[in-house]
Every structure is written in structure tokens, then in C-alpha cells.
Amino acid sequence: MSLAAEITPYIPYLRRFARALTGAQSSGDAYVAAVLEALITDSADFPKNHGAKIGLYQTFIAVWQSIEVNLKMNVLGAESNPGSEKKLQAITPAARQAFLLTTVEGFTNAEAALVLKVSQRDIEQLLDQANKEIAAQVTTNVMIIEDEPLIAMDIESMVEDLGHSVTGIARTHKEAIALFNAHTPGIILADIQLADGSSGLEAVNEILKGFEVPVIFITAFPERLLTGERPEPAFLVTKPFQPDMVRALISQALFFSEGDESRAA
């Protein structure tokens, strides 16, 4: 199998990682493009010892770390904003990489250590550091769009455990629009396919026409969202989900949102 065929299935997920790391899809894609160009130019040095996925992420990290400023501070793309930059300064680059690799990309600690070329003990220390830095960040009001009562209750509990408040739970497109208009949230957690056959994605698109708010989609249909298309910003959790991943993405989405603490009111 060619190298292109081996790495192609992982490129959408690398784009997700790059977007979270840089704070904007366009700047994240620029790094992904640089990785692919490097591999086209010379694929002989591609690390294959631990499989194509780890090798692809290792190559990305090597490109990222080759730019010295990325090792010292968080530099966001042109689509980002001062609010995001201020919040991201609280998360050191190495800790955020470890955090994203394990909680968002699904690497084990051992795999993340391979990607970052550090020891497992180093990864554990970086994750502990990230958790402490994340805990110090902003809390906000959360709107949930979910038609399955048990899942909605689980999400509500996770949100409240993080110190956020829940404005309400909507089960349909119509309920989602009404809930948003009644209580403007700082973040939305949304399913795609709702109880009455309506679309959570369409509800979110309608909301985003008149208001900027970070969105996390919790869905059994990830292929509908791993396209780089709008709505933006958007983060993704695949059902059945891991609670740690939801908690991680809530923090990440809030870091990259335009609003600051004023949204928590």
C-alpha cells in the first residue's frame, strides 16, 4: 500500500487536531498542507515504526515545532481574536498538545508519548499541568440540544460538574430556537438527528446566522461534520462518547470562542 493510501484516512482527524491547536481552521489547514507537501517532496523519512497514524502526527508535530515561536507562546491564525489569544496564553503549548492528543484524538498516553517523542511520565506531567490550567479558565452558560433523555441528563451532569450552568435542554429544532432566544448561552452542545426528525445541525446553522457562539456536536454521524465546512467554530464528539472527551472539548471550545467572561453572565 502506498504512503498516500495509508495516511489518507487520518487526514480529517489531523485537520481537527491542527484546528484546535492553532485556533482557526485556515491556519490549521496551512500546517496540514505543509506536512503533506513535505511528504510529497520526500517520503523516505516518514516514521513508520508505529503505524501510519502515529507517523502522520509525529510529522505534523515536527513541522509545528520547527517554528520556534510555537514552542514559546500560542500564536493564533488570522481568523482568531484577542479574546481567544488571551485565554490560550494560560495553556502552555506542550501541555495543550498532550491534552489534545489524548482527550480529543484518542491516543493513549503511550501513543501520545511517541507522537511528542517524550516519556510516558512526561505525558502524565503535561496532562496534569493542562488540567490545572484548564480548571482556571472561564465558566459559562450551556445550551443542550439532545432528544435522548438519558444522554441529555449525562451531558447536563458533566456540564455542571465543570462549574457551568445549563440554560435548558431542547429536543427539537423548534425548541432549540426558542430556548436560544430565551437564554443566550456561551456554548451549545448539539446532537444532529433529533426526536421529531428535525436537524440539530440546521438549528445551529440558523442560530449562527445572527450570533457567534462555540458549538460542540455530539453525534453518531461524524462524517457529516469532518468536512471543513461551516458552521464554524465546531467541535465533534462521536457517540458513544467518553465523558473526558466532552469535558475536554467544552474547555477547548471556550478557549477559542470570541467572547470572554462576559458570556458567563
Backbone as CSV, one residue per row, in Angstrom:
resi,resn,N_x,N_y,N_z,CA_x,CA_y,CA_z,C_x,C_y,C_z
1,MET,0.844,-1.194,0.000,0.000,0.000,0.000,0.887,1.255,0.000
2,SER,0.512,2.238,-0.798,1.292,3.470,-0.875,1.143,4.282,0.409
3,LEU,2.095,5.192,0.651,2.033,6.052,1.831,0.781,6.921,1.796
4,ALA,0.433,7.418,0.613,-0.770,8.260,0.486,-2.012,7.496,0.926
5,ALA,-2.122,6.251,0.517,-3.280,5.440,0.893,-3.296,5.155,2.388
6,GLU,-2.136,5.002,2.980,-2.054,4.719,4.418,-2.480,5.901,5.272
7,ILE,-2.086,7.109,4.868,-2.354,8.269,5.729,-3.681,8.960,5.427
8,THR,-4.258,8.733,4.256,-5.490,9.437,3.858,-6.623,9.314,4.878
9,PRO,-6.883,8.131,5.468,-7.994,8.046,6.435,-7.818,8.926,7.669
10,TYR,-6.584,9.325,7.950,-6.318,10.081,9.182,-6.245,11.594,8.961
11,ILE,-6.272,12.034,7.708,-6.136,13.460,7.435,-7.282,14.296,8.016
12,PRO,-8.570,13.857,7.932,-9.632,14.660,8.554,-9.422,14.855,10.058
13,TYR,-8.897,13.831,10.719,-8.664,13.921,12.158,-7.454,14.799,12.462
14,LEU,-6.451,14.763,11.587,-5.305,15.656,11.747,-5.746,17.103,11.574
15,ARG,-6.666,17.349,10.646,-7.203,18.703,10.455,-7.909,19.178,11.722
16,ARG,-8.641,18.278,12.360,-9.319,18.621,13.612,-8.295,19.004,14.685
17,PHE,-7.246,18.195,14.798,-6.184,18.465,15.775,-5.500,19.801,15.481
18,ALA,-5.186,20.024,14.205,-4.500,21.259,13.815,-5.369,22.472,14.080
19,ARG,-6.661,22.342,13.847,-7.574,23.448,14.090,-7.613,23.800,15.569
20,ALA,-7.689,22.776,16.412,-7.730,23.019,17.849,-6.427,23.622,18.351
21,LEU,-5.316,23.186,17.777,-4.010,23.654,18.225,-3.781,25.112,17.838
22,THR,-4.241,25.503,16.643,-3.982,26.855,16.144,-5.107,27.828,16.447
23,GLY,-6.328,27.328,16.630,-7.451,28.204,16.921,-8.259,28.623,15.715
24,ALA,-7.889,28.172,14.526,-8.635,28.525,13.318,-8.433,27.446,12.261
25,GLN,-9.490,27.139,11.500,-9.385,26.085,10.501,-8.370,26.429,9.421
26,SER,-8.343,27.696,8.984,-7.446,28.059,7.887,-5.982,27.911,8.286
27,SER,-5.624,28.365,9.482,-4.228,28.241,9.908,-3.878,26.795,10.205
28,GLY,-4.830,26.024,10.773,-4.596,24.606,10.990,-4.367,23.879,9.681
29,ASP,-5.186,24.202,8.670,-5.036,23.567,7.362,-3.714,23.937,6.702
30,ALA,-3.216,25.139,6.996,-1.928,25.541,6.426,-0.813,24.629,6.925
31,TYR,-0.870,24.265,8.212,0.129,23.345,8.762,-0.045,21.944,8.177
32,VAL,-1.282,21.497,8.034,-1.528,20.180,7.437,-1.002,20.151,6.007
33,ALA,-1.254,21.228,5.266,-0.766,21.310,3.887,0.760,21.254,3.850
34,ALA,1.407,21.914,4.805,2.872,21.883,4.859,3.384,20.470,5.102
35,VAL,2.669,19.727,5.962,3.047,18.338,6.224,2.925,17.504,4.955
36,LEU,1.800,17.650,4.263,1.579,16.860,3.045,2.585,17.222,1.958
37,GLU,2.911,18.511,1.841,3.911,18.936,0.856,5.276,18.340,1.178
38,ALA,5.606,18.293,2.466,6.887,17.721,2.872,6.946,16.235,2.521
39,LEU,5.833,15.547,2.712,5.802,14.114,2.415,5.859,13.854,0.917
40,ILE,5.239,14.742,0.130,5.309,14.602,-1.318,6.743,14.808,-1.802
41,THR,7.404,15.800,-1.210,8.779,16.108,-1.600,9.743,14.982,-1.235
42,ASP,9.560,14.445,-0.020,10.470,13.387,0.441,9.751,12.514,1.466
43,SER,9.288,11.366,1.023,8.561,10.463,1.919,9.482,9.449,2.588
44,ALA,10.767,9.487,2.233,11.696,8.473,2.749,11.861,8.562,4.261
45,ASP,11.716,9.784,4.812,11.931,9.969,6.244,10.656,9.807,7.063
46,PHE,9.563,9.412,6.417,8.311,9.252,7.161,8.472,8.151,8.212
47,PRO,8.153,8.459,9.491,8.337,7.455,10.555,7.269,6.367,10.491
48,LYS,7.668,5.139,10.239,6.722,4.044,10.040,6.750,3.002,11.161
49,ASN,7.608,3.194,12.141,7.791,2.160,13.162,6.536,1.870,13.973
50,HIS,5.665,2.867,14.129,4.499,2.703,14.992,3.182,2.886,14.252
51,GLY,3.187,2.743,12.939,1.976,2.839,12.154,1.806,4.197,11.504
52,ALA,0.907,4.248,10.503,0.732,5.448,9.696,0.160,6.610,10.497
53,LYS,-0.784,6.330,11.400,-1.421,7.429,12.144,-0.417,8.132,13.050
54,ILE,0.306,7.373,13.848,1.303,7.976,14.732,2.379,8.671,13.903
55,GLY,2.784,8.059,12.804,3.784,8.677,11.939,3.315,10.007,11.379
56,LEU,2.037,10.084,10.988,1.485,11.327,10.445,1.470,12.421,11.501
57,TYR,1.052,12.091,12.707,1.020,13.082,13.779,2.433,13.470,14.210
58,GLN,3.359,12.518,14.205,4.757,12.841,14.507,5.300,13.854,13.497
59,THR,4.966,13.639,12.236,5.429,14.551,11.190,4.820,15.932,11.380
60,PHE,3.535,15.982,11.721,2.881,17.270,11.969,3.555,18.011,13.122
61,ILE,3.785,17.299,14.233,4.409,17.933,15.400,5.805,18.436,15.050
62,ALA,6.534,17.677,14.229,7.874,18.107,13.823,7.797,19.420,13.043
63,VAL,6.816,19.537,12.147,6.638,20.777,11.385,6.242,21.911,12.320
64,TRP,5.312,21.626,13.228,4.844,22.637,14.185,6.001,23.136,15.054
65,GLN,6.792,22.211,15.554,7.874,22.584,16.463,9.088,23.173,15.739
66,SER,9.111,23.064,14.432,10.213,23.662,13.676,10.118,25.183,13.643
67,ILE,8.943,25.716,13.994,8.744,27.165,14.074,8.904,27.553,15.534
68,GLU,9.974,28.214,15.863,10.391,28.426,17.252,9.320,29.102,18.090
69,VAL,8.583,30.036,17.503,7.608,30.783,18.290,6.509,29.872,18.829
70,ASN,6.232,28.768,18.136,5.199,27.835,18.603,5.585,27.139,19.893
71,LEU,6.867,27.116,20.203,7.337,26.471,21.424,7.293,27.414,22.622
72,LYS,7.098,28.697,22.372,7.179,29.686,23.433,5.834,30.307,23.781
73,MET,4.929,30.399,22.796,3.656,31.059,23.034,2.637,30.517,22.052
74,ASN,1.394,30.839,22.277,0.328,30.425,21.382,0.094,31.521,20.356
75,VAL,0.380,31.219,19.096,0.168,32.180,18.031,-1.006,31.708,17.197
76,LEU,-2.094,32.503,17.160,-3.317,32.085,16.504,-3.395,32.643,15.094
77,GLY,-4.216,31.971,14.268,-4.391,32.384,12.889,-5.188,33.667,12.762
78,ALA,-5.300,34.153,11.534,-5.963,35.421,11.273,-7.434,35.393,11.625
79,GLU,-8.044,34.211,11.644,-9.460,34.112,11.969,-9.706,34.242,13.464
80,SER,-8.644,34.173,14.257,-8.799,34.216,15.698,-8.986,35.649,16.165
81,ASN,-9.118,35.835,17.489,-9.447,37.133,18.015,-8.722,37.337,19.330
82,PRO,-8.659,38.585,19.812,-7.923,38.857,21.049,-8.429,38.058,22.242
83,GLY,-9.749,37.823,22.324,-10.277,37.049,23.439,-9.710,35.652,23.483
84,SER,-9.648,35.005,22.334,-9.078,33.662,22.252,-7.610,33.679,22.630
85,GLU,-6.879,34.650,22.101,-5.439,34.696,22.350,-5.158,34.839,23.842
86,LYS,-5.934,35.684,24.519,-5.742,35.892,25.948,-5.961,34.604,26.719
87,LYS,-7.034,33.866,26.396,-7.341,32.630,27.116,-6.318,31.542,26.815
88,LEU,-5.872,31.472,25.567,-4.928,30.427,25.196,-3.554,30.611,25.824
89,GLN,-3.221,31.839,26.178,-1.938,32.062,26.823,-1.844,31.308,28.152
90,ALA,-2.991,30.946,28.728,-2.992,30.232,30.004,-2.650,28.756,29.838
91,ILE,-2.686,28.250,28.610,-2.367,26.843,28.359,-1.041,26.776,27.622
92,THR,-0.030,26.238,28.271,1.281,26.166,27.640,1.248,25.192,26.460
93,PRO,2.022,25.472,25.404,1.927,24.676,24.170,2.109,23.176,24.359
94,ALA,3.137,22.750,25.081,3.391,21.315,25.228,2.255,20.624,25.969
95,ALA,1.736,21.265,27.023,0.629,20.687,27.782,-0.617,20.595,26.924
96,ARG,-0.854,21.597,26.098,-2.061,21.582,25.252,-1.956,20.510,24.179
97,GLN,-0.750,20.292,23.637,-0.579,19.221,22.659,-0.903,17.862,23.278
98,ALA,-0.353,17.607,24.463,-0.616,16.332,25.144,-2.100,16.176,25.444
99,PHE,-2.718,17.258,25.889,-4.139,17.255,26.222,-4.993,16.929,24.999
100,LEU,-4.716,17.583,23.878,-5.476,17.354,22.653,-5.260,15.944,22.111
101,LEU,-4.030,15.477,22.156,-3.740,14.143,21.610,-4.481,13.052,22.361
102,THR,-4.574,13.166,23.686,-5.166,12.089,24.480,-6.680,12.213,24.613
103,THR,-7.181,13.425,24.811,-8.613,13.566,25.097,-9.454,13.830,23.866
104,VAL,-8.860,14.385,22.821,-9.612,14.684,21.601,-9.299,13.678,20.493
105,GLU,-8.026,13.394,20.301,-7.632,12.495,19.210,-7.655,11.025,19.612
106,GLY,-7.800,10.749,20.891,-7.977,9.370,21.323,-6.714,8.547,21.441
107,PHE,-5.547,9.181,21.422,-4.305,8.442,21.632,-4.194,8.044,23.104
108,THR,-3.612,6.893,23.339,-3.276,6.519,24.705,-2.097,7.379,25.160
109,ASN,-1.826,7.357,26.454,-0.661,8.099,26.949,0.620,7.621,26.280
110,ALA,0.716,6.294,26.078,1.916,5.739,25.447,2.041,6.222,24.003
111,GLU,0.924,6.272,23.279,0.952,6.734,21.887,1.263,8.226,21.811
112,ALA,0.667,9.008,22.726,0.950,10.444,22.750,2.428,10.695,23.032
113,ALA,3.007,9.867,23.884,4.439,9.987,24.171,5.262,9.746,22.906
114,LEU,4.841,8.784,22.086,5.531,8.527,20.824,5.395,9.714,19.878
115,VAL,4.187,10.269,19.795,3.955,11.404,18.897,4.827,12.587,19.285
116,LEU,4.877,12.885,20.574,5.637,14.042,21.054,7.103,13.719,21.329
117,LYS,7.449,12.422,21.240,8.819,11.963,21.467,9.307,12.332,22.864
118,VAL,8.455,12.011,23.844,8.793,12.202,25.251,8.465,10.904,25.984
119,SER,8.750,10.852,27.272,8.441,9.656,28.058,6.985,9.677,28.498
120,GLN,6.468,8.514,28.907,5.100,8.461,29.425,4.968,9.289,30.696
121,ARG,5.997,9.324,31.487,5.963,10.158,32.692,5.832,11.631,32.313
122,ASP,6.530,12.026,31.259,6.418,13.403,30.783,4.986,13.711,30.354
123,ILE,4.351,12.749,29.662,2.963,12.940,29.221,2.042,13.113,30.417
124,GLU,2.221,12.281,31.428,1.389,12.386,32.628,1.546,13.753,33.291
125,GLN,2.760,14.245,33.327,3.007,15.557,33.927,2.402,16.672,33.080
126,LEU,2.477,16.533,31.756,1.889,17.536,30.872,0.365,17.553,30.996
127,LEU,-0.237,16.371,31.121,-1.690,16.300,31.257,-2.149,16.885,32.585
128,ASP,-1.388,16.617,33.623,-1.708,17.198,34.923,-1.616,18.722,34.858
129,GLN,-0.604,19.206,34.182,-0.434,20.646,34.011,-1.603,21.238,33.224
130,ALA,-1.998,20.557,32.147,-3.108,21.049,31.330,-4.398,21.103,32.135
131,ASN,-4.663,20.063,32.916,-5.888,20.032,33.707,-5.944,21.187,34.709
132,LYS,-4.818,21.502,35.309,-4.773,22.599,36.265,-4.992,23.938,35.567
133,GLU,-4.420,24.077,34.393,-4.575,25.329,33.654,-5.998,25.490,33.131
134,ILE,-6.595,24.385,32.706,-7.967,24.426,32.207,-8.944,24.773,33.320
135,ALA,-8.707,24.228,34.502,-9.614,24.477,35.631,-9.675,25.949,36.002
136,ALA,-8.628,26.690,35.649,-8.579,28.110,35.998,-9.308,28.990,34.982
137,GLN,-9.841,28.396,33.924,-10.448,29.175,32.851,-11.923,29.486,33.115
138,VAL,-12.513,30.185,32.168,-13.851,30.762,32.291,-14.948,29.691,32.383
139,THR,-15.971,29.982,33.171,-17.199,29.187,33.180,-18.280,29.960,32.426
140,THR,-19.336,29.268,32.007,-20.337,29.917,31.170,-21.686,29.210,31.284
141,ASN,-22.678,29.682,30.501,-23.992,29.046,30.407,-24.014,28.129,29.191
142,VAL,-24.565,26.943,29.343,-24.529,25.923,28.294,-25.940,25.549,27.864
143,MET,-26.156,25.517,26.564,-27.429,25.059,25.986,-27.219,23.676,25.387
144,ILE,-28.121,22.743,25.697,-28.019,21.362,25.216,-29.156,21.076,24.235
145,ILE,-28.802,20.563,23.060,-29.788,20.107,22.072,-29.616,18.598,21.944
146,GLU,-30.514,17.845,22.559,-30.393,16.380,22.613,-31.763,15.776,22.870
147,ASP,-32.162,14.807,22.055,-33.505,14.237,22.173,-33.558,12.995,23.061
148,GLU,-32.420,12.393,23.381,-32.418,11.193,24.218,-32.256,11.602,25.682
149,PRO,-33.292,11.382,26.521,-33.289,11.894,27.899,-32.089,11.465,28.730
150,LEU,-31.690,10.194,28.653,-30.572,9.725,29.474,-29.263,10.378,29.062
151,ILE,-29.067,10.517,27.744,-27.848,11.176,27.271,-27.862,12.637,27.682
152,ALA,-29.027,13.274,27.556,-29.145,14.683,27.949,-28.821,14.866,29.428
153,MET,-29.290,13.944,30.264,-29.009,14.025,31.702,-27.523,13.843,31.981
154,ASP,-26.887,12.905,31.260,-25.453,12.686,31.440,-24.666,13.937,31.069
155,ILE,-25.046,14.554,29.942,-24.354,15.761,29.491,-24.560,16.892,30.485
156,GLU,-25.795,17.034,30.961,-26.089,18.087,31.933,-25.244,17.915,33.192
157,SER,-25.130,16.680,33.667,-24.334,16.409,34.863,-22.867,16.749,34.644
158,MET,-22.326,16.376,33.471,-20.933,16.677,33.172,-20.691,18.181,33.133
159,VAL,-21.626,18.892,32.501,-21.503,20.349,32.373,-21.495,21.005,33.751
160,GLU,-22.409,20.572,34.606,-22.497,21.164,35.937,-21.296,20.793,36.801
161,ASP,-20.756,19.579,36.611,-19.553,19.175,37.352,-18.361,20.061,37.018
162,LEU,-18.358,20.616,35.808,-17.279,21.508,35.393,-17.454,22.924,35.944
163,GLY,-18.618,23.184,36.553,-18.871,24.504,37.103,-19.705,25.406,36.222
164,HIS,-20.187,24.860,35.084,-21.034,25.644,34.191,-22.506,25.510,34.595
165,SER,-23.338,26.369,34.038,-24.784,26.307,34.252,-25.461,25.890,32.954
166,VAL,-26.566,25.135,33.061,-27.318,24.692,31.888,-28.560,25.558,31.735
167,THR,-28.711,26.198,30.567,-29.879,27.052,30.331,-31.135,26.234,30.066
168,GLY,-30.959,24.996,29.575,-32.087,24.125,29.284,-31.701,23.066,28.277
169,ILE,-32.629,22.132,28.042,-32.417,21.035,27.092,-33.515,21.083,26.039
170,ALA,-33.137,21.180,24.769,-34.090,21.205,23.659,-34.077,19.850,22.952
171,ARG,-35.275,19.356,22.596,-35.386,18.047,21.950,-35.654,18.152,20.450
172,THR,-36.033,19.333,19.965,-36.366,19.527,18.554,-35.760,20.838,18.051
173,HIS,-35.778,21.000,16.739,-35.310,22.245,16.117,-36.071,23.436,16.692
174,LYS,-37.383,23.349,16.748,-38.222,24.452,17.236,-37.889,24.799,18.687
175,GLU,-37.749,23.780,19.528,-37.412,24.014,20.930,-36.031,24.660,21.058
176,ALA,-35.093,24.254,20.193,-33.735,24.801,20.243,-33.734,26.302,19.963
177,ILE,-34.462,26.722,18.939,-34.520,28.142,18.594,-35.177,28.927,19.722
178,ALA,-36.262,28.384,20.278,-36.963,29.075,21.362,-36.089,29.187,22.604
179,LEU,-35.372,28.112,22.939,-34.506,28.120,24.119,-33.364,29.112,23.935
180,PHE,-32.783,29.136,22.744,-31.701,30.079,22.491,-32.187,31.522,22.623
181,ASN,-33.355,31.810,22.076,-33.882,33.171,22.140,-34.226,33.585,23.571
182,ALA,-34.597,32.601,24.396,-34.966,32.915,25.780,-33.750,33.083,26.679
183,HIS,-32.692,32.292,26.429,-31.495,32.318,27.276,-30.261,32.172,26.400
184,THR,-29.627,33.278,26.063,-28.448,33.235,25.204,-27.302,32.508,25.915
185,PRO,-26.814,31.400,25.354,-25.751,30.626,26.019,-24.355,31.081,25.613
186,GLY,-23.379,30.616,26.348,-21.984,30.846,25.985,-21.426,29.737,25.127
187,ILE,-22.140,28.593,25.078,-21.719,27.452,24.260,-22.931,26.558,24.044
188,ILE,-22.950,25.854,22.906,-24.037,24.929,22.571,-23.472,23.526,22.396
189,LEU,-24.121,22.542,23.019,-23.820,21.127,22.792,-25.006,20.540,22.047
190,ALA,-24.777,20.040,20.823,-25.902,19.677,19.962,-25.744,18.314,19.306
191,ASP,-26.848,17.549,19.331,-26.957,16.352,18.507,-27.358,16.792,17.102
192,ILE,-27.211,15.910,16.116,-27.597,16.253,14.742,-29.024,15.802,14.451
193,GLN,-29.334,14.547,14.765,-30.649,13.986,14.430,-31.530,13.993,15.670
194,LEU,-32.660,14.718,15.607,-33.495,14.932,16.776,-34.777,14.111,16.738
195,ALA,-35.527,14.166,17.841,-36.652,13.256,18.073,-37.730,13.325,17.010
196,ASP,-38.063,14.526,16.548,-39.164,14.656,15.595,-38.694,14.588,14.150
197,GLY,-37.446,14.132,13.948,-36.900,14.059,12.603,-36.249,15.348,12.151
198,SER,-36.299,16.373,12.988,-35.660,17.641,12.634,-34.151,17.539,12.857
199,SER,-33.441,18.596,12.483,-31.978,18.556,12.478,-31.390,19.549,13.469
200,GLY,-30.563,19.029,14.377,-29.827,19.906,15.265,-28.819,20.738,14.506
201,LEU,-28.256,20.186,13.432,-27.308,20.926,12.602,-27.980,22.137,11.973
202,GLU,-29.209,21.952,11.465,-29.944,23.076,10.875,-30.288,24.120,11.933
203,ALA,-30.644,23.659,13.128,-30.941,24.608,14.212,-29.709,25.442,14.544
204,VAL,-28.548,24.781,14.626,-27.309,25.505,14.921,-26.981,26.489,13.808
205,ASN,-27.135,26.056,12.555,-26.873,26.962,11.432,-27.761,28.194,11.496
206,GLU,-29.023,28.000,11.868,-29.948,29.129,11.986,-29.511,30.078,13.095
207,ILE,-29.090,29.513,14.218,-28.622,30.331,15.344,-27.385,31.133,14.952
208,LEU,-26.454,30.475,14.237,-25.190,31.115,13.907,-25.314,32.193,12.833
209,LYS,-26.486,32.279,12.183,-26.684,33.357,11.213,-26.703,34.727,11.891
210,GLY,-27.134,34.748,13.157,-27.253,36.027,13.830,-26.425,36.159,15.091
211,PHE,-25.654,35.114,15.437,-24.930,35.160,16.708,-23.745,34.217,16.648
212,GLU,-22.608,34.650,17.172,-21.428,33.783,17.237,-21.370,33.097,18.581
213,VAL,-21.332,31.777,18.560,-21.244,31.006,19.793,-20.545,29.685,19.463
214,PRO,-19.643,29.221,20.315,-18.986,27.944,20.034,-19.963,26.784,20.118
215,VAL,-19.745,25.777,19.288,-20.647,24.631,19.185,-19.849,23.344,19.292
216,ILE,-20.366,22.406,20.068,-19.836,21.042,20.088,-20.952,20.122,19.609
217,PHE,-20.702,19.369,18.550,-21.667,18.393,18.068,-21.363,17.041,18.709
218,ILE,-22.379,16.442,19.307,-22.266,15.098,19.889,-23.160,14.210,19.044
219,THR,-22.567,13.372,18.208,-23.337,12.731,17.151,-22.835,11.335,16.816
220,ALA,-23.729,10.541,16.259,-23.359,9.230,15.725,-23.022,9.328,14.243
221,PHE,-23.022,10.561,13.701,-22.786,10.765,12.273,-21.624,11.740,12.042
222,PRO,-20.404,11.377,12.477,-19.271,12.310,12.384,-18.908,12.681,10.957
223,GLU,-19.217,11.805,9.987,-18.847,12.093,8.607,-19.537,13.337,8.068
224,ARG,-20.639,13.753,8.699,-21.344,14.951,8.246,-20.621,16.233,8.644
225,LEU,-19.670,16.111,9.568,-19.035,17.310,10.108,-17.545,17.399,9.832
226,LEU,-16.890,16.306,9.482,-15.447,16.315,9.228,-15.167,16.706,7.780
227,THR,-15.688,17.865,7.392,-15.562,18.329,6.013,-14.856,19.660,5.900
228,GLY,-14.652,20.354,7.027,-14.061,21.684,6.979,-15.043,22.772,6.619
229,GLU,-16.323,22.406,6.464,-17.338,23.383,6.104,-17.949,23.985,7.357
230,ARG,-18.777,25.026,7.158,-19.449,25.667,8.272,-20.528,24.758,8.808
231,PRO,-20.992,24.906,10.061,-20.741,26.032,10.954,-19.350,26.013,11.580
232,GLU,-18.862,27.189,11.902,-17.518,27.363,12.459,-17.598,28.390,13.586
233,PRO,-17.095,28.205,14.784,-16.307,27.027,15.142,-17.182,25.827,15.478
234,ALA,-16.681,24.655,15.199,-17.395,23.437,15.539,-16.418,22.384,16.028
235,PHE,-16.788,21.692,17.089,-16.011,20.596,17.646,-16.889,19.355,17.624
236,LEU,-16.275,18.197,17.681,-17.002,16.967,17.423,-16.711,15.889,18.455
237,VAL,-17.785,15.279,18.962,-17.694,14.092,19.811,-18.551,13.013,19.162
238,THR,-17.999,11.822,19.007,-18.723,10.726,18.381,-19.383,9.852,19.442
239,LYS,-20.676,9.548,19.242,-21.387,8.627,20.127,-20.999,7.195,19.783
240,PRO,-20.908,6.311,20.800,-20.968,6.593,22.238,-19.714,7.339,22.674
241,PHE,-19.882,8.341,23.519,-18.783,9.230,23.839,-18.176,8.923,25.196
242,GLN,-16.939,9.379,25.353,-16.256,9.304,26.633,-16.447,10.632,27.366
243,PRO,-16.901,10.617,28.616,-17.114,11.880,29.349,-15.895,12.792,29.355
244,ASP,-14.696,12.210,29.468,-13.487,13.036,29.491,-13.326,13.822,28.203
245,MET,-13.754,13.222,27.087,-13.628,13.906,25.805,-14.585,15.091,25.736
246,VAL,-15.803,14.912,26.266,-16.773,16.009,26.281,-16.244,17.156,27.137
247,ARG,-15.740,16.814,28.316,-15.194,17.846,29.201,-14.035,18.586,28.519
248,ALA,-13.192,17.808,27.849,-12.038,18.413,27.187,-12.467,19.370,26.092
249,LEU,-13.446,18.973,25.302,-13.861,19.809,24.187,-14.615,21.045,24.648
250,ILE,-15.348,20.944,25.743,-16.007,22.139,26.286,-14.944,23.185,26.613
251,SER,-13.890,22.757,27.283,-12.813,23.682,27.626,-12.150,24.248,26.370
252,GLN,-11.842,23.368,25.423,-11.190,23.826,24.200,-12.076,24.803,23.431
253,ALA,-13.371,24.487,23.304,-14.276,25.362,22.561,-14.379,26.728,23.208
254,LEU,-14.409,26.758,24.534,-14.496,28.037,25.241,-13.215,28.846,25.078
255,PHE,-12.070,28.168,25.001,-10.815,28.879,24.799,-10.823,29.634,23.472
256,PHE,-11.445,29.005,22.440,-11.382,29.572,21.110,-12.569,30.454,20.773
257,SER,-13.510,30.622,21.703,-14.686,31.440,21.426,-14.338,32.906,21.458
258,GLU,-15.159,33.709,20.794,-14.875,35.143,20.693,-15.091,35.853,22.007
259,GLY,-16.147,35.465,22.729,-16.476,36.157,23.968,-15.570,35.754,25.097
260,ASP,-15.445,36.619,26.105,-14.676,36.319,27.288,-15.619,36.023,28.431
261,GLU,-15.235,36.424,29.636,-16.030,36.114,30.813,-17.429,36.711,30.763
262,SER,-17.640,37.713,29.912,-18.953,38.342,29.839,-20.030,37.360,29.424
263,ARG,-19.655,36.288,28.734,-20.645,35.310,28.304,-21.132,34.456,29.454
264,ALA,-20.422,34.437,30.526,-20.816,33.594,31.654,-21.933,34.214,32.463
265,ALA,-22.247,35.464,32.207,-23.263,36.152,32.985,-24.646,35.608,32.716
